[in-house]
Amino acid sequence: MANSPPTVVGPSPKLGFPTDHSIVLEEGKANGSQEFTIQAHSAPSNFQKIVAELIGTYFLIFLGCGAALVNKVQPLTIVGIAIVWGLVLTAAIYALGHVSGAHFNPAVTIALAAAHKFPWTHVPMYVLSQLLGATLASLTLRVLFNDQHSLRAIMTLHSPPTTDLEAITWEFIISFILMFTICGVATDHRASKDLSGVAVGAALLVNVMVAGPITGASMNPARSFGPAIVSGIYSKLWVFMVAPVLGTMAASMIYSILRVPKPE
């Protein structure tokens, strides 16, 4: 056993929530005894988590909504815009997932807390940092695209013939798809975590591609809140604040049926 590899005890913190401690046990054969080396890694502080959520949400909204504004100057089409949304979320997950869990979405945070996968005491600080990040990103876009007098291109609005009920249904379904993917690849101990960020980014990409021309494909209250605050346009904002939360909570509850207890 002299050359046997170290054994890692505890969950992998690759995408999901940070692990408070990871313990490495090394087996040795020196003098016929076993040697155990314990290395404890402290979890990120609450301040670090807040900063990570703010920065991650800022990147997501700045690049995703920025693509919609660039589309007015140089056509990217809905496919190009969707690809930007998917890629920036994937990058942000791998960059910050080990710090804060990479929520970047109040609806995801609330749904994880409702499913007992995230402490309720951390929900307010996560949501506030996400809303602030989205607002700062929208404000930055307004300054940089000052030649465009309206930020309507980045608003999540629906117009006739789409009704409020239809918009709520669209947002509920695509938010459900996004959260169901997150539950499957990031919170289930049976899932492989290596490509979990790619899976979540892909779910966002296809949702934007399909629902973007109809509702703007919010799936994220912060994504709708930031542009609304900066532009001063609050029409139908309640649809995009309520529907994503309902969709993500429904997904987390449905996925709980598929879970199995984690082996001791």
N, C-alpha and C positions, 0 to 999 in steps of 0.2 A: 504493500500500500504506500511505499515511499514516494512513488511518482503519481499517486492518484490526485485528480484535480480537486480544488476547493469545492465545498458544498455550500450553496447559498440557501439560506432559510428565510422564507418570507416572500411576499408577492413582488412581482416586478413592477417598478414605477414608470415604465416606458411612456404610457399615454395617460393612464388613469390618474387617480389621486396620488400625491406623493406619499411614499412610505416613511413613517416616522423613524424606523430603525431597520437597517439591513445587517444581518449577522453572518459573517463568513467563518465557517469551521474548517480548519486545516488539520488533516490527520497526518501525523508523523510517526516514524518508527525509531526515533532516536532512543537508544537505551531500552528498547522494548516498550515504550510508553506512547500514549497518544497526546499530541499537543493541540490545543484548541486556541485559535486566535480570534478574538471578537472585535469587530470594527463597527462601531455605532455611528451612523450618519444622521445628524439632526435634520428634522423636517424644516422646510422653508418657514420663515416667520409670516405672520399675517400681513405685515407691511410689504414683504416681497410678493406675496400672492396678489395683493391689491395692485401693485405696480405692474405685475405680469398681466393681469386681466385688463388693466387700462391700456397698456401698450398693445397687447394682442388685439383688443377690440378696435383700437385706433388704426392699426395696420389693416384690419379686415374691412372697415368702413372706408378708409381713405382710398385703398386700391380698388375695392369692389365698386363703390359709388364713383370713384374717379374714372373707371372704365366706361361708365354710363355717360359721363360728361365728355370724355374723349370721343365717344361714339358720335357726338354732335359735330365734332371737327373732322375726324377721320373715321369712317364707318368701320366698326368692329363686328357688327351684327350681334344678335342675341347669343349666338354660339360663342363668339369671342368674349363677350361680357361674362357669360357663364363660366368659361374656362378660367378667367381671372379670379372670379369668386372662389372656385374650387381650389385653384392652386394656392392662393394666399391663405385660405383656411388650412390647407394641408401643411404649408410651411410654418404657420403660426403654431399649429398643434405640436410639431416636432421641436420647435424652438422653445416653447413655454409650457408644454404639457407636464413636464417633470417639476415645474414650479407651482403652478396653480391648478392643474388639471385641465387647462385649456377649454374653459366654458365659452367665454366671449359672447354670451347670450343669456339674458335674464330668464328666458323661458326654460333653457337647459338647466340652469342653476336651481330654479324652483322645482322642476320635475325630478331632478336627482335628490333634492331634499325630501320631496314627497315620497320617494321610493326608498328612503332611509340609506341612500348612498352618499349623502353629503349632510353635514351638520346644519340645522336651521339657524344656529347662531352666526354662521358665516354668510348667510344669504344676503342680509342688508349691505354688507361691505362689498360683496361681489357685484350685486346689482348696481349700486351707486358708481362703482369704478367702471363698469361696462357702459352705463349711460353717459358718464363723463367722457370716456374715451370716444364714443360715437359722436358726441356733440363737438368735441375738439377736432375730430377728423372732418366733420361737416363744415366747421368754421374755417378750417384750413383750405378746403376745396373752394369755399366761397371767395376767399382771398385770392387764390391762385387762378380761378376761372372768373375773374371779375369782368371779363368781356361778355360773359353770359349773364344777362340780367335776372335770370330765373333759375333756381335750383330744382325746378319741377322735374327734370330728367332723373334726379335721384330720389324723388319722393315715391313712397309706396301708395299709389292712388289707383282706384279703379273707376272706370267711367262706364256709362251706359253702352251696351245693354247689360253689363254685369251689375247685378243687384248686391246689396249688402250681404244678404244671406249666401249668395253664390261666392262672394269674396271670402266670407268667413269659412265656407266649406273648403275652398281652395287652400287657404292658409292653414286650416286645421289638418288637411291631408298631407301637405308637403312638410309641415312641422312634425307630424306623426312619423313620416318616412325618415326624416333627419334624426329624430330622437330614437327611433327604433334601431337605426343603424348604430348610433352611439352606444345604446344599451348592449347591443350584440357584440360589438368589437372592443369596447373600452371598459365595460363594467362586469362582464361575465368572466369568471376565472377560467372557463374552458376555452376561451377565444385566444387566438394568436395575436399578440400585440404588435408584432413587427410592422404590419401594413395597416394598422388600424387608422392612422392619420390619412392614408390614401383612401380608405373606404369612406370615411366621414366626408372628406373633400369631394369625392365622387358623388355622394348623395346630394350634397349642396349643388354641385354642378348640374346634375340632371334636373333637379327641382327648379333651378333658375331658368334653365333652357325651356322647360315646359310651361311654368307658371309666370315667368317674368313678364311676358307681353300682356298678361291679364291683370295681375295684381301688383307686380313689381317683385314678387317672391320674397317677402320679408323674412318669415320664419323666426324673426328676432325683434323683440320690442325695441331694443337699443338701436337697431338699424333704421327703424321708422322714427324713433324719438329724436335722434340727433338732427337729421335733416329738417324735421318739423320745427324744432326749436330755432334753428338758424334761419330758416326761411320764413317763419311765422305763419305757416300754413298748417292748420290742425284738422282740416276736413278729413273725416273718416279715420282719424288716427286711432280711435278706440278699437276699430276692427283689427288693426295690426298690433295692438297691445294685448287684446284678449284672446284672439284665435290661436296664436302660437303657443301661449301658455296652456290652453285647453288641449291642443294637439300633442304637445310634449308630455303632459301629465298622463294623457290617455295611453301614449306609447309606453311610458315607463310602467304603468299598471298592467298593460297587456303582456309586456315582456316578462313581468314577474311570474307569469304562469309557466314560462319556459325555463325558468331558473331551477337549478338543483343545488342542494346544500354543498358548501365547500368542504372537501375532505379535511379532517383534522390533521 
